[in-house]
């Protein structure tokens, strides 16, 4: 559109400027054009709901220090750094972890970079966690365990792709939960690849294997 110019005689111009500060002044009515009735805005269109994006990993390699709550091993700390590089461009908004050293140590660098607090969850209450995540738009990182991560993927509507082995630490699930509830699953591998029975010599000793059948204890 071009610029509309209006010319006034000097006195008329002064009157015009004074009128600009007058209450309820309308330039349209001052020009002799009937003002249109004021209309209230209609209700805004609903904002499209954002998808929920969830990144799920098992905790990185744990040390075998003879306790029930070991920290990360050297290999685990290396793997966490690899994951940080992989997710460097992701703006995480929520960090979920169980209250174990190995999961907290896996999630801590991401929480510090994102400036958010841990959201602790009970690994026995995965359905509750899944419902909360699906109702919260944003980018979520979940640090879990070998026997909880695939179950949480399934609870979120994704495809877990089978159980995670005792020495398998390189899975990264990316779930995109679309408005309406449909879930797209992507499974990536990162860091040193999983080789059955091999821990790359970065532990204090090989892990003690226990029975796998039906155990609910996080691993």
PyMOL CGO cylinders between C-alpha atoms (Angstrom):
from pymol import cmd
from pymol.cgo import CYLINDER

trace = [
    CYLINDER, 0.00, 0.00, 0.00, 1.09, 3.53, -0.71, 0.3, 1, 1, 1, 1, 1, 1,
    CYLINDER, 1.09, 3.53, -0.71, 1.30, 6.27, 1.87, 0.3, 1, 1, 1, 1, 1, 1,
    CYLINDER, 1.30, 6.27, 1.87, -1.86, 8.44, 2.10, 0.3, 1, 1, 1, 1, 1, 1,
    CYLINDER, -1.86, 8.44, 2.10, -1.12, 12.13, 2.55, 0.3, 1, 1, 1, 1, 1, 1,
    CYLINDER, -1.12, 12.13, 2.55, -3.73, 14.67, 3.84, 0.3, 1, 1, 1, 1, 1, 1,
    CYLINDER, -3.73, 14.67, 3.84, -3.13, 18.42, 3.39, 0.3, 1, 1, 1, 1, 1, 1,
    CYLINDER, -3.13, 18.42, 3.39, -4.61, 21.05, 5.78, 0.3, 1, 1, 1, 1, 1, 1,
    CYLINDER, -4.61, 21.05, 5.78, -4.68, 24.85, 5.93, 0.3, 1, 1, 1, 1, 1, 1,
    CYLINDER, -4.68, 24.85, 5.93, -2.51, 26.11, 8.87, 0.3, 1, 1, 1, 1, 1, 1,
    CYLINDER, -2.51, 26.11, 8.87, -5.38, 26.71, 11.31, 0.3, 1, 1, 1, 1, 1, 1,
    CYLINDER, -5.38, 26.71, 11.31, -7.09, 23.53, 10.33, 0.3, 1, 1, 1, 1, 1, 1,
    CYLINDER, -7.09, 23.53, 10.33, -3.87, 21.70, 10.96, 0.3, 1, 1, 1, 1, 1, 1,
    CYLINDER, -3.87, 21.70, 10.96, -3.63, 23.13, 14.49, 0.3, 1, 1, 1, 1, 1, 1,
    CYLINDER, -3.63, 23.13, 14.49, -7.21, 22.12, 15.20, 0.3, 1, 1, 1, 1, 1, 1,
    CYLINDER, -7.21, 22.12, 15.20, -6.41, 18.65, 13.94, 0.3, 1, 1, 1, 1, 1, 1,
    CYLINDER, -6.41, 18.65, 13.94, -3.45, 18.29, 16.28, 0.3, 1, 1, 1, 1, 1, 1,
    CYLINDER, -3.45, 18.29, 16.28, -5.52, 19.44, 19.26, 0.3, 1, 1, 1, 1, 1, 1,
    CYLINDER, -5.52, 19.44, 19.26, -8.22, 16.97, 18.42, 0.3, 1, 1, 1, 1, 1, 1,
    CYLINDER, -8.22, 16.97, 18.42, -5.72, 14.11, 18.45, 0.3, 1, 1, 1, 1, 1, 1,
    CYLINDER, -5.72, 14.11, 18.45, -5.43, 14.47, 22.21, 0.3, 1, 1, 1, 1, 1, 1,
    CYLINDER, -5.43, 14.47, 22.21, -9.14, 14.76, 22.83, 0.3, 1, 1, 1, 1, 1, 1,
    CYLINDER, -9.14, 14.76, 22.83, -10.98, 11.85, 24.45, 0.3, 1, 1, 1, 1, 1, 1,
    CYLINDER, -10.98, 11.85, 24.45, -12.90, 9.56, 22.13, 0.3, 1, 1, 1, 1, 1, 1,
    CYLINDER, -12.90, 9.56, 22.13, -11.42, 11.29, 19.09, 0.3, 1, 1, 1, 1, 1, 1,
    CYLINDER, -11.42, 11.29, 19.09, -11.66, 9.28, 15.88, 0.3, 1, 1, 1, 1, 1, 1,
    CYLINDER, -11.66, 9.28, 15.88, -9.74, 10.44, 12.81, 0.3, 1, 1, 1, 1, 1, 1,
    CYLINDER, -9.74, 10.44, 12.81, -12.26, 8.58, 10.67, 0.3, 1, 1, 1, 1, 1, 1,
    CYLINDER, -12.26, 8.58, 10.67, -15.25, 10.50, 12.04, 0.3, 1, 1, 1, 1, 1, 1,
    CYLINDER, -15.25, 10.50, 12.04, -13.30, 13.78, 11.88, 0.3, 1, 1, 1, 1, 1, 1,
    CYLINDER, -13.30, 13.78, 11.88, -12.99, 13.32, 8.14, 0.3, 1, 1, 1, 1, 1, 1,
    CYLINDER, -12.99, 13.32, 8.14, -16.73, 12.97, 7.83, 0.3, 1, 1, 1, 1, 1, 1,
    CYLINDER, -16.73, 12.97, 7.83, -16.66, 9.22, 7.30, 0.3, 1, 1, 1, 1, 1, 1,
    CYLINDER, -16.66, 9.22, 7.30, -19.05, 7.32, 9.55, 0.3, 1, 1, 1, 1, 1, 1,
    CYLINDER, -19.05, 7.32, 9.55, -17.14, 5.16, 12.03, 0.3, 1, 1, 1, 1, 1, 1,
    CYLINDER, -17.14, 5.16, 12.03, -17.70, 1.45, 11.91, 0.3, 1, 1, 1, 1, 1, 1,
    CYLINDER, -17.70, 1.45, 11.91, -19.24, -0.07, 15.04, 0.3, 1, 1, 1, 1, 1, 1,
    CYLINDER, -19.24, -0.07, 15.04, -16.72, -1.58, 17.44, 0.3, 1, 1, 1, 1, 1, 1,
    CYLINDER, -16.72, -1.58, 17.44, -16.55, -5.33, 17.12, 0.3, 1, 1, 1, 1, 1, 1,
    CYLINDER, -16.55, -5.33, 17.12, -15.28, -7.67, 19.80, 0.3, 1, 1, 1, 1, 1, 1,
    CYLINDER, -15.28, -7.67, 19.80, -12.68, -10.11, 18.54, 0.3, 1, 1, 1, 1, 1, 1,
    CYLINDER, -12.68, -10.11, 18.54, -13.88, -13.60, 17.89, 0.3, 1, 1, 1, 1, 1, 1,
    CYLINDER, -13.88, -13.60, 17.89, -12.44, -16.49, 19.86, 0.3, 1, 1, 1, 1, 1, 1,
    CYLINDER, -12.44, -16.49, 19.86, -8.92, -17.26, 18.63, 0.3, 1, 1, 1, 1, 1, 1,
    CYLINDER, -8.92, -17.26, 18.63, -8.33, -20.46, 16.75, 0.3, 1, 1, 1, 1, 1, 1,
    CYLINDER, -8.33, -20.46, 16.75, -7.06, -23.24, 18.99, 0.3, 1, 1, 1, 1, 1, 1,
    CYLINDER, -7.06, -23.24, 18.99, -3.29, -23.57, 19.02, 0.3, 1, 1, 1, 1, 1, 1,
    CYLINDER, -3.29, -23.57, 19.02, -2.20, -26.90, 17.53, 0.3, 1, 1, 1, 1, 1, 1,
    CYLINDER, -2.20, -26.90, 17.53, -0.94, -29.20, 20.27, 0.3, 1, 1, 1, 1, 1, 1,
    CYLINDER, -0.94, -29.20, 20.27, 2.80, -29.87, 20.17, 0.3, 1, 1, 1, 1, 1, 1,
    CYLINDER, 2.80, -29.87, 20.17, 4.06, -33.44, 19.99, 0.3, 1, 1, 1, 1, 1, 1,
    CYLINDER, 4.06, -33.44, 19.99, 5.80, -34.93, 22.98, 0.3, 1, 1, 1, 1, 1, 1,
    CYLINDER, 5.80, -34.93, 22.98, 9.35, -36.11, 22.24, 0.3, 1, 1, 1, 1, 1, 1,
    CYLINDER, 9.35, -36.11, 22.24, 10.92, -38.62, 24.62, 0.3, 1, 1, 1, 1, 1, 1,
    CYLINDER, 10.92, -38.62, 24.62, 14.54, -39.81, 24.67, 0.3, 1, 1, 1, 1, 1, 1,
    CYLINDER, 14.54, -39.81, 24.67, 14.96, -43.00, 26.68, 0.3, 1, 1, 1, 1, 1, 1,
    CYLINDER, 14.96, -43.00, 26.68, 18.23, -44.66, 27.69, 0.3, 1, 1, 1, 1, 1, 1,
    CYLINDER, 18.23, -44.66, 27.69, 19.32, -47.24, 30.14, 0.3, 1, 1, 1, 1, 1, 1,
    CYLINDER, 19.32, -47.24, 30.14, 21.86, -45.87, 32.61, 0.3, 1, 1, 1, 1, 1, 1,
    CYLINDER, 21.86, -45.87, 32.61, 25.41, -46.14, 31.32, 0.3, 1, 1, 1, 1, 1, 1,
    CYLINDER, 25.41, -46.14, 31.32, 27.84, -48.84, 32.43, 0.3, 1, 1, 1, 1, 1, 1,
    CYLINDER, 27.84, -48.84, 32.43, 27.88, -49.31, 36.20, 0.3, 1, 1, 1, 1, 1, 1,
    CYLINDER, 27.88, -49.31, 36.20, 30.88, -50.18, 38.32, 0.3, 1, 1, 1, 1, 1, 1,
    CYLINDER, 30.88, -50.18, 38.32, 30.91, -53.44, 40.25, 0.3, 1, 1, 1, 1, 1, 1,
    CYLINDER, 30.91, -53.44, 40.25, 31.90, -52.09, 43.66, 0.3, 1, 1, 1, 1, 1, 1,
    CYLINDER, 31.90, -52.09, 43.66, 30.19, -54.74, 45.74, 0.3, 1, 1, 1, 1, 1, 1,
    CYLINDER, 30.19, -54.74, 45.74, 27.24, -52.50, 46.72, 0.3, 1, 1, 1, 1, 1, 1,
    CYLINDER, 27.24, -52.50, 46.72, 23.61, -52.49, 45.69, 0.3, 1, 1, 1, 1, 1, 1,
    CYLINDER, 23.61, -52.49, 45.69, 23.88, -48.90, 44.43, 0.3, 1, 1, 1, 1, 1, 1,
    CYLINDER, 23.88, -48.90, 44.43, 27.10, -48.57, 42.39, 0.3, 1, 1, 1, 1, 1, 1,
    CYLINDER, 27.10, -48.57, 42.39, 28.13, -45.41, 40.51, 0.3, 1, 1, 1, 1, 1, 1,
    CYLINDER, 28.13, -45.41, 40.51, 29.08, -45.34, 36.85, 0.3, 1, 1, 1, 1, 1, 1,
    CYLINDER, 29.08, -45.34, 36.85, 32.18, -47.17, 35.70, 0.3, 1, 1, 1, 1, 1, 1,
    CYLINDER, 32.18, -47.17, 35.70, 34.80, -45.51, 33.51, 0.3, 1, 1, 1, 1, 1, 1,
    CYLINDER, 34.80, -45.51, 33.51, 33.04, -46.91, 30.45, 0.3, 1, 1, 1, 1, 1, 1,
    CYLINDER, 33.04, -46.91, 30.45, 29.79, -45.41, 31.69, 0.3, 1, 1, 1, 1, 1, 1,
    CYLINDER, 29.79, -45.41, 31.69, 31.24, -41.93, 32.07, 0.3, 1, 1, 1, 1, 1, 1,
    CYLINDER, 31.24, -41.93, 32.07, 32.66, -42.16, 28.55, 0.3, 1, 1, 1, 1, 1, 1,
    CYLINDER, 32.66, -42.16, 28.55, 29.27, -43.25, 27.20, 0.3, 1, 1, 1, 1, 1, 1,
    CYLINDER, 29.27, -43.25, 27.20, 27.50, -40.34, 28.89, 0.3, 1, 1, 1, 1, 1, 1,
    CYLINDER, 27.50, -40.34, 28.89, 29.87, -37.92, 27.16, 0.3, 1, 1, 1, 1, 1, 1,
    CYLINDER, 29.87, -37.92, 27.16, 29.07, -39.60, 23.84, 0.3, 1, 1, 1, 1, 1, 1,
    CYLINDER, 29.07, -39.60, 23.84, 25.36, -39.18, 24.50, 0.3, 1, 1, 1, 1, 1, 1,
    CYLINDER, 25.36, -39.18, 24.50, 25.86, -35.51, 25.38, 0.3, 1, 1, 1, 1, 1, 1,
    CYLINDER, 25.86, -35.51, 25.38, 27.50, -34.96, 21.99, 0.3, 1, 1, 1, 1, 1, 1,
    CYLINDER, 27.50, -34.96, 21.99, 24.68, -36.81, 20.24, 0.3, 1, 1, 1, 1, 1, 1,
    CYLINDER, 24.68, -36.81, 20.24, 21.98, -34.72, 21.95, 0.3, 1, 1, 1, 1, 1, 1,
    CYLINDER, 21.98, -34.72, 21.95, 23.87, -31.43, 21.92, 0.3, 1, 1, 1, 1, 1, 1,
    CYLINDER, 23.87, -31.43, 21.92, 21.25, -29.69, 19.76, 0.3, 1, 1, 1, 1, 1, 1,
    CYLINDER, 21.25, -29.69, 19.76, 18.25, -30.99, 21.68, 0.3, 1, 1, 1, 1, 1, 1,
    CYLINDER, 18.25, -30.99, 21.68, 16.57, -28.49, 24.01, 0.3, 1, 1, 1, 1, 1, 1,
    CYLINDER, 16.57, -28.49, 24.01, 15.51, -30.77, 26.84, 0.3, 1, 1, 1, 1, 1, 1,
    CYLINDER, 15.51, -30.77, 26.84, 12.72, -29.49, 29.06, 0.3, 1, 1, 1, 1, 1, 1,
    CYLINDER, 12.72, -29.49, 29.06, 12.21, -32.42, 31.45, 0.3, 1, 1, 1, 1, 1, 1,
    CYLINDER, 12.21, -32.42, 31.45, 14.70, -34.91, 32.97, 0.3, 1, 1, 1, 1, 1, 1,
    CYLINDER, 14.70, -34.91, 32.97, 13.37, -38.09, 34.59, 0.3, 1, 1, 1, 1, 1, 1,
    CYLINDER, 13.37, -38.09, 34.59, 15.50, -40.53, 36.59, 0.3, 1, 1, 1, 1, 1, 1,
    CYLINDER, 15.50, -40.53, 36.59, 15.17, -43.20, 39.24, 0.3, 1, 1, 1, 1, 1, 1,
    CYLINDER, 15.17, -43.20, 39.24, 16.83, -42.59, 42.59, 0.3, 1, 1, 1, 1, 1, 1,
    CYLINDER, 16.83, -42.59, 42.59, 19.94, -44.70, 41.97, 0.3, 1, 1, 1, 1, 1, 1,
    CYLINDER, 19.94, -44.70, 41.97, 23.49, -43.43, 41.55, 0.3, 1, 1, 1, 1, 1, 1,
    CYLINDER, 23.49, -43.43, 41.55, 23.93, -44.91, 38.09, 0.3, 1, 1, 1, 1, 1, 1,
    CYLINDER, 23.93, -44.91, 38.09, 20.77, -43.29, 36.68, 0.3, 1, 1, 1, 1, 1, 1,
    CYLINDER, 20.77, -43.29, 36.68, 21.34, -39.97, 38.43, 0.3, 1, 1, 1, 1, 1, 1,
    CYLINDER, 21.34, -39.97, 38.43, 24.94, -39.88, 37.16, 0.3, 1, 1, 1, 1, 1, 1,
    CYLINDER, 24.94, -39.88, 37.16, 23.69, -40.60, 33.64, 0.3, 1, 1, 1, 1, 1, 1,
    CYLINDER, 23.69, -40.60, 33.64, 21.06, -37.84, 33.73, 0.3, 1, 1, 1, 1, 1, 1,
    CYLINDER, 21.06, -37.84, 33.73, 22.92, -35.18, 35.77, 0.3, 1, 1, 1, 1, 1, 1,
    CYLINDER, 22.92, -35.18, 35.77, 24.94, -33.54, 32.93, 0.3, 1, 1, 1, 1, 1, 1,
    CYLINDER, 24.94, -33.54, 32.93, 21.76, -33.07, 30.90, 0.3, 1, 1, 1, 1, 1, 1,
    CYLINDER, 21.76, -33.07, 30.90, 19.86, -31.56, 33.84, 0.3, 1, 1, 1, 1, 1, 1,
    CYLINDER, 19.86, -31.56, 33.84, 22.72, -29.14, 34.52, 0.3, 1, 1, 1, 1, 1, 1,
    CYLINDER, 22.72, -29.14, 34.52, 22.93, -28.06, 30.88, 0.3, 1, 1, 1, 1, 1, 1,
    CYLINDER, 22.93, -28.06, 30.88, 19.16, -27.64, 30.58, 0.3, 1, 1, 1, 1, 1, 1,
    CYLINDER, 19.16, -27.64, 30.58, 18.87, -25.87, 33.95, 0.3, 1, 1, 1, 1, 1, 1,
    CYLINDER, 18.87, -25.87, 33.95, 16.08, -28.15, 35.18, 0.3, 1, 1, 1, 1, 1, 1,
    CYLINDER, 16.08, -28.15, 35.18, 15.68, -30.30, 38.27, 0.3, 1, 1, 1, 1, 1, 1,
    CYLINDER, 15.68, -30.30, 38.27, 15.47, -34.08, 38.27, 0.3, 1, 1, 1, 1, 1, 1,
    CYLINDER, 15.47, -34.08, 38.27, 11.95, -35.50, 38.26, 0.3, 1, 1, 1, 1, 1, 1,
    CYLINDER, 11.95, -35.50, 38.26, 12.36, -38.70, 40.29, 0.3, 1, 1, 1, 1, 1, 1,
    CYLINDER, 12.36, -38.70, 40.29, 10.13, -41.61, 39.37, 0.3, 1, 1, 1, 1, 1, 1,
    CYLINDER, 10.13, -41.61, 39.37, 9.40, -45.00, 40.88, 0.3, 1, 1, 1, 1, 1, 1,
    CYLINDER, 9.40, -45.00, 40.88, 10.47, -47.78, 38.48, 0.3, 1, 1, 1, 1, 1, 1,
    CYLINDER, 10.47, -47.78, 38.48, 7.53, -49.82, 39.78, 0.3, 1, 1, 1, 1, 1, 1,
    CYLINDER, 7.53, -49.82, 39.78, 5.08, -47.12, 38.61, 0.3, 1, 1, 1, 1, 1, 1,
    CYLINDER, 5.08, -47.12, 38.61, 5.88, -46.89, 34.91, 0.3, 1, 1, 1, 1, 1, 1,
    CYLINDER, 5.88, -46.89, 34.91, 2.26, -46.50, 33.80, 0.3, 1, 1, 1, 1, 1, 1,
    CYLINDER, 2.26, -46.50, 33.80, 1.94, -43.43, 36.02, 0.3, 1, 1, 1, 1, 1, 1,
    CYLINDER, 1.94, -43.43, 36.02, 5.16, -41.98, 34.59, 0.3, 1, 1, 1, 1, 1, 1,
    CYLINDER, 5.16, -41.98, 34.59, 4.02, -42.67, 31.02, 0.3, 1, 1, 1, 1, 1, 1,
    CYLINDER, 4.02, -42.67, 31.02, 0.68, -40.93, 31.59, 0.3, 1, 1, 1, 1, 1, 1,
    CYLINDER, 0.68, -40.93, 31.59, 2.43, -37.86, 33.02, 0.3, 1, 1, 1, 1, 1, 1,
    CYLINDER, 2.43, -37.86, 33.02, 4.88, -37.64, 30.13, 0.3, 1, 1, 1, 1, 1, 1,
    CYLINDER, 4.88, -37.64, 30.13, 2.17, -37.95, 27.49, 0.3, 1, 1, 1, 1, 1, 1,
    CYLINDER, 2.17, -37.95, 27.49, 0.27, -35.08, 29.10, 0.3, 1, 1, 1, 1, 1, 1,
    CYLINDER, 0.27, -35.08, 29.10, 3.34, -32.79, 29.18, 0.3, 1, 1, 1, 1, 1, 1,
    CYLINDER, 3.34, -32.79, 29.18, 4.50, -31.34, 25.83, 0.3, 1, 1, 1, 1, 1, 1,
    CYLINDER, 4.50, -31.34, 25.83, 8.23, -30.82, 25.49, 0.3, 1, 1, 1, 1, 1, 1,
    CYLINDER, 8.23, -30.82, 25.49, 11.42, -32.83, 25.16, 0.3, 1, 1, 1, 1, 1, 1,
    CYLINDER, 11.42, -32.83, 25.16, 11.91, -35.44, 27.87, 0.3, 1, 1, 1, 1, 1, 1,
    CYLINDER, 11.91, -35.44, 27.87, 15.00, -37.47, 28.75, 0.3, 1, 1, 1, 1, 1, 1,
    CYLINDER, 15.00, -37.47, 28.75, 14.39, -40.61, 30.79, 0.3, 1, 1, 1, 1, 1, 1,
    CYLINDER, 14.39, -40.61, 30.79, 17.27, -42.51, 32.41, 0.3, 1, 1, 1, 1, 1, 1,
    CYLINDER, 17.27, -42.51, 32.41, 16.15, -46.00, 33.32, 0.3, 1, 1, 1, 1, 1, 1,
    CYLINDER, 16.15, -46.00, 33.32, 17.27, -49.60, 33.64, 0.3, 1, 1, 1, 1, 1, 1,
    CYLINDER, 17.27, -49.60, 33.64, 17.58, -52.63, 31.40, 0.3, 1, 1, 1, 1, 1, 1,
    CYLINDER, 17.58, -52.63, 31.40, 14.32, -54.11, 32.67, 0.3, 1, 1, 1, 1, 1, 1,
    CYLINDER, 14.32, -54.11, 32.67, 12.35, -50.84, 32.90, 0.3, 1, 1, 1, 1, 1, 1,
    CYLINDER, 12.35, -50.84, 32.90, 13.29, -48.93, 29.74, 0.3, 1, 1, 1, 1, 1, 1,
    CYLINDER, 13.29, -48.93, 29.74, 11.64, -51.33, 27.23, 0.3, 1, 1, 1, 1, 1, 1,
    CYLINDER, 11.64, -51.33, 27.23, 8.53, -51.50, 29.42, 0.3, 1, 1, 1, 1, 1, 1,
    CYLINDER, 8.53, -51.50, 29.42, 8.30, -47.71, 29.55, 0.3, 1, 1, 1, 1, 1, 1,
    CYLINDER, 8.30, -47.71, 29.55, 8.69, -47.52, 25.76, 0.3, 1, 1, 1, 1, 1, 1,
    CYLINDER, 8.69, -47.52, 25.76, 5.74, -49.91, 25.44, 0.3, 1, 1, 1, 1, 1, 1,
    CYLINDER, 5.74, -49.91, 25.44, 3.71, -47.90, 27.99, 0.3, 1, 1, 1, 1, 1, 1,
    CYLINDER, 3.71, -47.90, 27.99, 4.27, -44.79, 25.85, 0.3, 1, 1, 1, 1, 1, 1,
    CYLINDER, 4.27, -44.79, 25.85, 2.91, -46.61, 22.81, 0.3, 1, 1, 1, 1, 1, 1,
    CYLINDER, 2.91, -46.61, 22.81, 6.31, -47.32, 21.23, 0.3, 1, 1, 1, 1, 1, 1,
    CYLINDER, 6.31, -47.32, 21.23, 8.05, -50.45, 20.02, 0.3, 1, 1, 1, 1, 1, 1,
    CYLINDER, 8.05, -50.45, 20.02, 10.70, -51.63, 22.54, 0.3, 1, 1, 1, 1, 1, 1,
    CYLINDER, 10.70, -51.63, 22.54, 12.31, -54.09, 20.14, 0.3, 1, 1, 1, 1, 1, 1,
    CYLINDER, 12.31, -54.09, 20.14, 12.96, -56.81, 22.71, 0.3, 1, 1, 1, 1, 1, 1,
    CYLINDER, 12.96, -56.81, 22.71, 14.69, -57.02, 26.08, 0.3, 1, 1, 1, 1, 1, 1,
    CYLINDER, 14.69, -57.02, 26.08, 17.96, -55.27, 26.93, 0.3, 1, 1, 1, 1, 1, 1,
    CYLINDER, 17.96, -55.27, 26.93, 20.81, -57.61, 27.83, 0.3, 1, 1, 1, 1, 1, 1,
    CYLINDER, 20.81, -57.61, 27.83, 22.80, -57.28, 31.05, 0.3, 1, 1, 1, 1, 1, 1,
    CYLINDER, 22.80, -57.28, 31.05, 25.81, -55.78, 29.22, 0.3, 1, 1, 1, 1, 1, 1,
    CYLINDER, 25.81, -55.78, 29.22, 23.83, -53.80, 26.62, 0.3, 1, 1, 1, 1, 1, 1,
    CYLINDER, 23.83, -53.80, 26.62, 24.10, -50.03, 27.16, 0.3, 1, 1, 1, 1, 1, 1,
    CYLINDER, 24.10, -50.03, 27.16, 24.04, -48.52, 23.68, 0.3, 1, 1, 1, 1, 1, 1,
    CYLINDER, 24.04, -48.52, 23.68, 20.29, -48.19, 22.98, 0.3, 1, 1, 1, 1, 1, 1,
    CYLINDER, 20.29, -48.19, 22.98, 18.72, -44.77, 22.54, 0.3, 1, 1, 1, 1, 1, 1,
    CYLINDER, 18.72, -44.77, 22.54, 14.99, -44.71, 21.94, 0.3, 1, 1, 1, 1, 1, 1,
    CYLINDER, 14.99, -44.71, 21.94, 13.44, -41.59, 20.44, 0.3, 1, 1, 1, 1, 1, 1,
    CYLINDER, 13.44, -41.59, 20.44, 9.65, -41.52, 20.69, 0.3, 1, 1, 1, 1, 1, 1,
    CYLINDER, 9.65, -41.52, 20.69, 7.55, -38.86, 19.01, 0.3, 1, 1, 1, 1, 1, 1,
    CYLINDER, 7.55, -38.86, 19.01, 4.06, -38.93, 20.50, 0.3, 1, 1, 1, 1, 1, 1,
    CYLINDER, 4.06, -38.93, 20.50, 1.75, -37.06, 18.16, 0.3, 1, 1, 1, 1, 1, 1,
    CYLINDER, 1.75, -37.06, 18.16, -1.43, -35.23, 19.21, 0.3, 1, 1, 1, 1, 1, 1,
    CYLINDER, -1.43, -35.23, 19.21, -4.05, -37.91, 19.41, 0.3, 1, 1, 1, 1, 1, 1,
    CYLINDER, -4.05, -37.91, 19.41, -1.74, -40.51, 20.89, 0.3, 1, 1, 1, 1, 1, 1,
    CYLINDER, -1.74, -40.51, 20.89, 0.03, -42.21, 17.97, 0.3, 1, 1, 1, 1, 1, 1,
    CYLINDER, 0.03, -42.21, 17.97, 3.73, -42.87, 18.64, 0.3, 1, 1, 1, 1, 1, 1,
    CYLINDER, 3.73, -42.87, 18.64, 6.65, -43.11, 16.22, 0.3, 1, 1, 1, 1, 1, 1,
    CYLINDER, 6.65, -43.11, 16.22, 9.64, -45.08, 17.52, 0.3, 1, 1, 1, 1, 1, 1,
    CYLINDER, 9.64, -45.08, 17.52, 13.26, -44.66, 16.41, 0.3, 1, 1, 1, 1, 1, 1,
    CYLINDER, 13.26, -44.66, 16.41, 15.98, -46.86, 17.91, 0.3, 1, 1, 1, 1, 1, 1,
    CYLINDER, 15.98, -46.86, 17.91, 19.57, -45.64, 17.63, 0.3, 1, 1, 1, 1, 1, 1,
    CYLINDER, 19.57, -45.64, 17.63, 22.88, -47.04, 18.89, 0.3, 1, 1, 1, 1, 1, 1,
    CYLINDER, 22.88, -47.04, 18.89, 25.60, -44.83, 20.38, 0.3, 1, 1, 1, 1, 1, 1,
    CYLINDER, 25.60, -44.83, 20.38, 29.07, -45.26, 21.84, 0.3, 1, 1, 1, 1, 1, 1,
    CYLINDER, 29.07, -45.26, 21.84, 30.90, -48.56, 21.94, 0.3, 1, 1, 1, 1, 1, 1,
    CYLINDER, 30.90, -48.56, 21.94, 28.68, -51.14, 20.27, 0.3, 1, 1, 1, 1, 1, 1,
    CYLINDER, 28.68, -51.14, 20.27, 27.10, -53.90, 22.31, 0.3, 1, 1, 1, 1, 1, 1,
    CYLINDER, 27.10, -53.90, 22.31, 28.98, -57.20, 22.09, 0.3, 1, 1, 1, 1, 1, 1,
    CYLINDER, 28.98, -57.20, 22.09, 27.42, -59.98, 24.12, 0.3, 1, 1, 1, 1, 1, 1,
    CYLINDER, 27.42, -59.98, 24.12, 29.53, -60.86, 27.14, 0.3, 1, 1, 1, 1, 1, 1,
    CYLINDER, 29.53, -60.86, 27.14, 32.09, -58.10, 26.57, 0.3, 1, 1, 1, 1, 1, 1,
    CYLINDER, 32.09, -58.10, 26.57, 32.62, -55.05, 28.76, 0.3, 1, 1, 1, 1, 1, 1,
    CYLINDER, 32.62, -55.05, 28.76, 35.77, -53.62, 27.07, 0.3, 1, 1, 1, 1, 1, 1,
    CYLINDER, 35.77, -53.62, 27.07, 37.85, -54.14, 30.23, 0.3, 1, 1, 1, 1, 1, 1,
    CYLINDER, 37.85, -54.14, 30.23, 36.70, -50.86, 31.77, 0.3, 1, 1, 1, 1, 1, 1,
    CYLINDER, 36.70, -50.86, 31.77, 35.10, -52.34, 34.88, 0.3, 1, 1, 1, 1, 1, 1,
    CYLINDER, 35.10, -52.34, 34.88, 36.76, -53.35, 38.10, 0.3, 1, 1, 1, 1, 1, 1,
    CYLINDER, 36.76, -53.35, 38.10, 35.58, -56.91, 37.43, 0.3, 1, 1, 1, 1, 1, 1,
    CYLINDER, 35.58, -56.91, 37.43, 32.90, -58.63, 35.33, 0.3, 1, 1, 1, 1, 1, 1,
    CYLINDER, 32.90, -58.63, 35.33, 29.36, -58.04, 36.61, 0.3, 1, 1, 1, 1, 1, 1,
    CYLINDER, 29.36, -58.04, 36.61, 27.77, -60.67, 38.80, 0.3, 1, 1, 1, 1, 1, 1,
    CYLINDER, 27.77, -60.67, 38.80, 24.97, -62.25, 36.86, 0.3, 1, 1, 1, 1, 1, 1,
    CYLINDER, 24.97, -62.25, 36.86, 21.78, -63.11, 38.70, 0.3, 1, 1, 1, 1, 1, 1,
    CYLINDER, 21.78, -63.11, 38.70, 18.53, -64.74, 37.62, 0.3, 1, 1, 1, 1, 1, 1,
    CYLINDER, 18.53, -64.74, 37.62, 16.60, -62.68, 35.04, 0.3, 1, 1, 1, 1, 1, 1,
    CYLINDER, 16.60, -62.68, 35.04, 13.26, -64.41, 35.25, 0.3, 1, 1, 1, 1, 1, 1,
    CYLINDER, 13.26, -64.41, 35.25, 10.55, -61.93, 36.23, 0.3, 1, 1, 1, 1, 1, 1,
    CYLINDER, 10.55, -61.93, 36.23, 12.78, -59.78, 38.45, 0.3, 1, 1, 1, 1, 1, 1,
    CYLINDER, 12.78, -59.78, 38.45, 11.44, -56.28, 39.09, 0.3, 1, 1, 1, 1, 1, 1,
    CYLINDER, 11.44, -56.28, 39.09, 14.63, -54.98, 40.70, 0.3, 1, 1, 1, 1, 1, 1,
    CYLINDER, 14.63, -54.98, 40.70, 16.14, -52.27, 38.46, 0.3, 1, 1, 1, 1, 1, 1,
    CYLINDER, 16.14, -52.27, 38.46, 19.29, -53.37, 36.64, 0.3, 1, 1, 1, 1, 1, 1,
]
cmd.load_cgo(trace, "trace")
